Amino acid sequence: MSVADRVGNALLVILSPVVLCWTLYSFWRLATKGTLTLRDHGGIIEASGGFNFWVTLGMYVVFFVGSIIVISTSATWLVRKLSKK
């Protein structure tokens, strides 16, 4: 594996908890307040429906699932690496 691939993988593992926390916060805000904060026409608005809302919600779902996959894959790799020693 090249150095660039290792750096990219390390960056994914470092950023995944941040992405997971942000998406969990957004889902919590959606559940409690009923809105998502998003950018629209250069400004930040709170939306509870519409095209931008659904695109943002879909993007958060993809980021949430992706961060869980990256964290679980890296944890599995770490456990296997530590158990070999």
Residue pairs with C-beta under 8 A, 6 or more apart in sequence:
12 70
13 70
13 71
13 74
16 66
16 67
16 70
16 71
16 74
17 67
17 71
19 63
19 64
19 66
19 67
20 64
20 67
20 68
20 71
22 63
23 60
23 61
23 63
23 64
23 67
24 64
26 36
26 37
26 60
27 60
27 64
29 35
29 36
29 37
30 36
30 57
33 46
34 48
35 46
35 47
35 48
36 46
36 47
36 48
36 53
36 56
36 57
36 60
37 44
37 45
37 46
38 44
38 45
38 46
38 47
38 52
38 53
38 56
39 45
40 47
40 52
47 53
47 56
